[in-house]
Amino acid sequence: MKTWLLFIDGLGLGDFSSPENPFSANPDSFLRKLLENRVTGWTCFPVDACLSVDGLPQSGTGQVSLLTGRNAAKELGFHHGPFPHTSQRNWLVSGSVVTDCRDNNLNWDLLNVYPVQYFQGLESRKIRLSTFGFLQTLNGRKLHTLPDLEAGEGFPPSLDYRHLSRFGFTFDPGFPEGAARELIARFQTIDLGITEYFFADHLGHEQNFQGLVQAIETLSAFLFWIQSNGNPVHVIICSDHGNCEDLSTSSHTRNPVPLIFNFPVSFVPSGIQDLRVLVKQSLTGNDPKSQSV
C-alpha cells in the first residue's frame, strides 16, 4: 500500500511527567497519544537506537541504519554524525528502502522542498547533505525546489505551507486539512513518500521548550487529520536517536526511540534497523519473517 515515511529527527521516548519533556505540556496531544499507544489502529514500539555501541547515538549512523537495515555504528565501530560516513554512503544505493522499491517496481520520492538559499549553501560547501539528501541524489533523483510545489511535486518538511512564506512562497492550502490533502495527492504518482522532519532535533539542541510544544502540536494536528479521514495511506513514524524529549541536556540521549505505524505487522521490531523490513512489508504485504531484505 502507499506509504508515507515520516522521519522525526531526535525524537526519543522519555519520562512524560518530567518538566524537561515538552510532551508534558499537553498529555492529550495526538502525537503523545501515539507514543503511549492510546490510539486505536496505531502501534508504537520502543526500539533501540544505541545499536550495541557505547556512546551517544548520532544522526549519521542512526539514519543509515534506519534506511538500510544494517547496523552502521557497529560495523563502523563507533557512532558517527551528523552526516553519513563516506564509507557507508554507497549502502544507500546498494541496499536500502529505495532499493526495495526498485526491486518491486515501485516509485519513491524524498518529498522535502528546499529554498534557493539551501542550494547556495551546498554549492559554497557551507551546508552538507543529510543522509536523506544522499538517499535522493545518489539514487538519481533531484532535490525538490520551492517551484516544484506549484507543479504538484514535493512537500514542506514542516508540514505547514505557512512556514515557507519567509522564502517568498505564498501558496497556502490551509492547515492541517489543505496541507494534508496536498500530501495525499502526491501518492497519485509515488508509492513511498519520505519526509525528513528535522525541526525536533534542532529545537532540542537549542533546548527550546516552547518551540517544541508548538512542533508537537503541528505534528499532532496533521497526523490527527490523517487518522480522522480513514488513514488514506500507511504511515510509519521513526527516529534516529533521542534528544527533544529531555531538555535537561542539549545533547542526544540513549533513550529508545518510537517506531509507529497504522497497519498490522507480523513481527516485533526491536531496533531502528528494523525500519527497512517494516517499510517493505507496508509496501508489498510480504511477510518479513520468510524473506530477507
C-alpha positions as CSV (number, residue, x, y, z in Angstrom):
1,M,0.0,0.0,0.0
2,K,1.0,3.6,-0.5
3,T,3.3,4.5,2.4
4,W,4.3,7.8,4.0
5,L,7.6,7.5,6.0
6,L,7.8,10.4,8.4
7,F,11.2,10.7,9.9
8,I,11.3,12.9,13.0
9,D,14.9,13.7,13.9
10,G,15.8,13.5,17.6
11,L,12.5,12.0,19.0
12,G,13.2,9.8,21.9
13,L,10.9,8.2,24.5
14,G,11.5,9.8,27.8
15,D,9.7,10.5,31.1
16,F,6.4,12.1,30.1
17,S,5.9,13.6,33.6
18,S,9.3,15.4,33.6
19,P,9.1,19.2,33.4
20,E,12.1,18.9,31.0
21,N,10.0,16.9,28.5
22,P,7.9,19.1,26.1
23,F,5.4,16.3,25.8
24,S,4.4,17.1,29.5
25,A,2.8,20.3,28.3
26,N,-0.2,18.6,26.7
27,P,-0.9,15.0,27.8
28,D,-3.7,14.7,25.2
29,S,-1.7,15.8,22.1
30,F,-2.3,13.3,19.4
31,L,1.5,12.6,19.0
32,R,1.8,11.8,22.7
33,K,-1.2,9.5,22.4
34,L,0.5,7.7,19.6
35,L,3.7,7.4,21.7
36,E,1.7,5.9,24.5
37,N,-0.3,3.5,22.4
38,R,-3.6,5.3,23.1
39,V,-4.9,5.4,19.5
40,T,-6.8,2.5,18.1
41,G,-5.3,1.2,14.9
42,W,-1.9,2.6,15.6
43,T,1.0,0.9,17.3
44,C,4.2,2.3,18.8
45,F,7.1,0.1,19.6
46,P,10.0,1.5,21.6
47,V,13.2,0.4,19.7
48,D,16.9,0.6,20.5
49,A,18.9,3.5,18.9
50,C,22.2,2.7,20.6
51,L,23.0,-0.1,18.2
52,S,25.1,-2.1,20.8
53,V,27.8,0.6,20.6
54,D,29.0,2.7,23.6
55,G,28.5,6.5,23.5
56,L,25.6,8.7,22.4
57,P,23.8,7.7,19.2
58,Q,24.4,10.1,16.2
59,S,22.4,11.0,13.2
60,G,24.8,9.7,10.5
61,T,25.0,6.1,11.6
62,G,21.4,6.2,13.0
63,Q,19.9,7.3,9.7
64,V,22.0,4.9,7.6
65,S,20.9,2.1,9.9
66,L,17.2,3.1,9.5
67,L,17.3,3.3,5.8
68,T,19.5,0.2,5.0
69,G,18.6,-2.2,7.8
70,R,22.3,-2.6,8.6
71,N,23.9,-1.7,12.0
72,A,26.1,1.2,10.7
73,A,27.5,2.1,14.1
74,K,28.5,-1.5,14.9
75,E,30.1,-2.0,11.5
76,L,32.0,1.3,11.8
77,G,32.9,0.7,15.4
78,F,31.5,4.0,16.7
79,H,28.6,6.4,16.4
80,H,29.1,8.9,13.6
81,G,27.3,12.1,12.7
82,P,25.7,14.2,11.8
83,F,26.3,13.2,8.2
84,P,26.7,9.6,6.8
85,H,30.2,8.2,6.9
86,T,31.9,8.3,3.5
87,S,32.4,4.5,3.7
88,Q,28.7,3.9,4.1
89,R,27.1,6.2,1.6
90,N,27.1,3.6,-1.1
91,W,24.8,1.4,1.2
92,L,22.0,3.8,0.3
93,V,22.3,2.7,-3.3
94,S,23.2,-1.0,-2.9
95,G,20.7,-1.9,-0.2
96,S,18.1,0.4,1.2
97,V,14.3,1.2,1.3
98,V,14.9,2.7,-2.2
99,T,16.5,-0.5,-3.5
100,D,13.4,-2.4,-2.3
101,C,11.2,0.0,-4.2
102,R,13.2,-0.5,-7.4
103,D,13.2,-4.3,-7.0
104,N,9.4,-4.3,-6.7
105,N,8.7,-1.7,-9.5
106,L,7.5,0.9,-7.0
107,N,8.1,4.6,-7.2
108,W,9.5,6.7,-4.3
109,D,10.5,10.3,-3.5
110,L,12.1,12.4,-0.8
111,L,9.3,14.9,-0.6
112,N,11.2,17.7,1.2
113,V,11.4,21.0,-0.7
114,Y,14.3,23.4,-0.2
115,P,14.7,27.1,-0.7
116,V,17.3,28.6,-3.1
117,Q,19.5,29.5,-0.1
118,Y,19.9,25.8,0.7
119,F,21.3,25.1,-2.7
120,Q,23.5,28.1,-2.5
121,G,24.9,26.7,0.8
122,L,25.5,23.3,-0.8
123,E,27.4,25.0,-3.7
124,S,29.5,27.0,-1.3
125,R,30.0,24.0,0.9
126,K,28.6,25.8,3.9
127,I,25.9,23.2,4.0
128,R,26.2,19.4,3.6
129,L,23.7,16.9,2.5
130,S,21.9,14.8,5.2
131,T,21.6,11.1,4.9
132,F,18.2,11.6,3.3
133,G,19.6,14.0,0.8
134,F,22.2,11.5,-0.2
135,L,19.5,8.8,-0.4
136,Q,17.7,11.0,-3.0
137,T,20.7,12.2,-5.0
138,L,22.8,9.1,-5.0
139,N,19.9,7.2,-6.4
140,G,19.5,9.6,-9.3
141,R,16.8,11.9,-8.1
142,K,17.0,15.7,-7.7
143,L,16.2,17.6,-4.5
144,H,12.9,19.5,-4.8
145,T,12.8,23.3,-5.0
146,L,10.0,25.6,-3.9
147,P,8.8,26.0,-7.5
148,D,8.2,22.2,-7.6
149,L,5.3,22.7,-5.2
150,E,3.5,24.7,-7.8
151,A,3.9,21.7,-10.2
152,G,2.4,19.4,-7.6
153,E,5.8,17.9,-6.5
154,G,7.4,17.8,-3.1
155,F,6.0,18.8,0.2
156,P,7.1,21.2,3.0
157,P,9.3,19.5,5.6
158,S,7.5,21.4,8.3
159,L,4.1,20.0,7.0
160,D,2.8,23.6,7.1
161,Y,2.9,25.7,3.9
162,R,2.8,28.9,6.0
163,H,6.4,28.3,7.1
164,L,7.5,28.9,3.5
165,S,6.3,32.5,3.4
166,R,9.6,33.8,4.6
167,F,11.1,32.4,1.4
168,G,8.6,34.3,-0.7
169,F,6.3,31.3,-1.3
170,T,2.7,32.5,-0.8
171,F,0.5,29.5,-1.7
172,D,-1.3,28.2,1.4
173,P,-3.9,25.5,1.1
174,G,-4.7,25.7,4.8
175,F,-3.5,23.7,7.8
176,P,-4.0,20.9,8.6
177,E,-6.7,19.8,6.1
178,G,-5.4,21.6,3.0
179,A,-1.8,20.6,3.6
180,A,-2.7,17.0,4.4
181,R,-4.7,16.8,1.2
182,E,-1.7,18.1,-0.8
183,L,0.4,15.4,0.8
184,I,-2.1,12.6,-0.1
185,A,-2.3,13.9,-3.7
186,R,1.5,13.2,-4.1
187,F,0.7,9.5,-3.8
188,Q,-1.1,9.5,-7.1
189,T,2.4,9.1,-8.7
190,I,4.5,7.6,-5.9
191,D,4.3,4.5,-3.7
192,L,6.7,5.6,-0.9
193,G,6.9,9.2,0.1
194,I,9.6,10.3,2.6
195,T,9.6,13.4,4.8
196,E,12.6,14.4,6.8
197,Y,11.3,16.4,9.7
198,F,14.5,17.9,11.2
199,F,13.0,20.6,13.4
200,A,12.7,18.5,16.6
201,D,16.4,17.8,16.7
202,H,17.3,21.5,16.0
203,L,14.9,22.7,18.8
204,G,16.2,20.0,21.1
205,H,19.8,21.2,20.8
206,E,18.6,24.7,21.4
207,Q,16.6,23.4,24.5
208,N,13.7,25.4,23.1
209,F,10.7,24.1,25.2
210,Q,8.0,26.3,23.7
211,G,9.3,25.8,20.2
212,L,9.0,22.0,20.7
213,V,5.5,22.3,22.2
214,Q,4.4,24.1,19.0
215,A,6.2,21.5,16.9
216,I,4.3,18.7,18.7
217,E,1.0,20.5,18.2
218,T,1.8,20.9,14.4
219,L,2.6,17.2,14.1
220,S,-0.4,16.2,16.2
221,A,-2.9,18.2,14.1
222,F,-1.5,16.8,10.8
223,L,-1.5,13.2,12.0
224,F,-4.9,13.6,13.6
225,W,-6.4,14.7,10.2
226,I,-4.9,11.5,8.6
227,Q,-6.4,9.4,11.4
228,S,-9.8,11.1,11.2
229,N,-10.0,10.7,7.5
230,G,-9.7,7.0,7.3
231,N,-5.9,6.6,7.1
232,P,-5.7,7.1,3.3
233,V,-2.1,5.9,3.3
234,H,0.0,3.7,5.6
235,V,2.1,5.9,7.9
236,I,5.4,5.0,9.5
237,I,7.0,7.3,12.0
238,C,10.6,6.7,13.1
239,S,13.6,8.5,14.6
240,D,17.4,8.1,14.8
241,H,18.1,9.0,18.4
242,G,16.7,10.8,21.4
243,N,17.0,14.5,22.1
244,C,13.9,16.6,22.2
245,E,12.3,14.5,25.0
246,D,14.9,15.6,27.6
247,L,15.8,19.3,27.6
248,S,17.9,19.0,30.7
249,T,20.7,18.5,28.2
250,S,21.4,19.9,24.8
251,S,22.9,16.6,23.7
252,H,21.4,13.4,22.3
253,T,20.1,10.8,24.7
254,R,20.4,7.0,24.9
255,N,16.6,6.6,25.3
256,P,14.7,4.3,23.0
257,V,13.0,5.9,20.0
258,P,9.5,5.2,18.7
259,L,8.6,3.1,15.7
260,I,4.9,4.0,15.0
261,F,2.6,2.7,12.3
262,N,-1.1,2.4,11.4
263,F,-1.3,-1.1,9.9
264,P,-0.8,-4.7,11.2
265,V,2.6,-6.3,11.1
266,S,3.7,-9.9,11.6
267,F,6.9,-9.2,13.6
268,V,8.0,-7.2,16.6
269,P,10.6,-4.5,15.8
270,S,13.4,-4.2,18.3
271,G,15.9,-1.8,16.8
272,I,16.0,1.1,14.4
273,Q,17.5,-1.1,11.7
274,D,14.1,-3.0,11.6
275,L,12.6,0.0,9.7
276,R,13.6,-1.3,6.3
277,V,11.7,-4.5,6.8
278,L,8.7,-2.6,8.1
279,V,8.6,-0.4,5.1
280,K,8.9,-3.3,2.7
281,Q,6.0,-5.1,4.4
282,S,3.9,-1.9,4.2
283,L,4.6,-1.5,0.5
284,T,4.3,-5.1,-0.6
285,G,2.4,-7.0,2.1
286,N,5.2,-9.6,2.1
287,D,5.9,-11.4,5.4
288,P,9.4,-10.3,6.6
289,K,9.8,-13.5,8.6
290,S,10.0,-15.5,5.4
291,Q,12.1,-13.1,3.4
292,S,15.3,-11.3,3.9
293,V,16.0,-7.7,3.0
